[in-house]
Amino acid sequence: MNRVSTAGNYALVLANLTKAQQSQMYFGNQVATQKKGSDLKAYSATADTLTAMHTVQARLKSYQDQNTVVADRLSSQDVALNQVTDAAGNIRQALANALATGSSETMMTDIEAQVSSAVEGMNARYNGKYLFAGGQVDTKPVSLNALADLTDPPPPAAPVDTSSFFHNDDYKMQNKIDDSTSVTSGVLASDVGSKLLDALHTLQNSPVGPFNGPLTPAQQTWIQQQLAGWDSIRSDLTTQTAANGLNQKRLDTSKDNVTAQDTTVTGMIGDVTDADMGQAATQLQMAQMAVQAAAHVFQTLQGASLLSILPAG
């Protein structure tokens, strides 16, 4: 004969109600967050794998953030390098125009304007820091103010040293843009402008100067001799600009690869952590029905008593 007790029935119903409420909360959280759990305890069987994937994802995010900054820096360098290259080309053109017209009346004025443009390009900034200063990002890398600064003093004083106008150091910034690729993104003002300032120094101290009117035969011959040097300077600057463009291309390729890897890792993490929404919704509905059933039984039990069915003595 089985014993029936009110206390035992209460304990059983309360246990069922508690279990149903826990299931309702568990699957309710899954439906709300679309995740299987909120901490690694919920993924104990795959915790090591999940931790490793999160580590990889964090590294990829770091590359993405860094590459955005590097891309902006390379873009700024491209604008500045093109400015210097154009200035060198325009100086060469000013010399050629003087030969074509037989007059240097406006030649030096035009060249002076291009010198200012070239120096401005070499002193370009990104995010408040000088692009071509090496590690001395707060120091203006080129201190040339005007073409006249390149004028040699009378002998026996030493000629002007064009290197004294450069104040960058030798540090060239390097960036690791993904797990297997590094680029040297830094460019130095002295590498960009040394030949340019040497040629300007030669022009400013020309033995057939000054240039301020019709060209003499000697001046024409001398200017003609300088054109090849300016062609070389512009070619070198174009090469440096192209090298910066190549770094931009490599960075774009790396950014695409890193983004693709991040998408893959995100999907792998989702396979572990994302809840099956159809199953979670079904389980939530079943848990809600179980809670309602257990609550109904509990309410019915409250209205029942063995005293009501025992015969009066």
Secondary structure as GFF3:
##gff-version 3
##sequence-region A 1 313
A	DSSP	alpha_helix	6	33	.	.	.	ID=ss1
A	DSSP	three_ten_helix	40	46	.	.	.	ID=ss2
A	DSSP	alpha_helix	47	101	.	.	.	ID=ss3
A	DSSP	alpha_helix	107	122	.	.	.	ID=ss4
A	DSSP	beta_strand	125	126	.	.	.	ID=ss5
A	DSSP	beta_strand	129	130	.	.	.	ID=ss6
A	DSSP	three_ten_helix	147	150	.	.	.	ID=ss7
A	DSSP	three_ten_helix	162	165	.	.	.	ID=ss8
A	DSSP	beta_strand	174	178	.	.	.	ID=ss9
A	DSSP	beta_strand	181	184	.	.	.	ID=ss10
A	DSSP	alpha_helix	189	204	.	.	.	ID=ss11
A	DSSP	alpha_helix	217	273	.	.	.	ID=ss12
A	DSSP	alpha_helix	277	302	.	.	.	ID=ss13
A	DSSP	three_ten_helix	306	308	.	.	.	ID=ss14
###
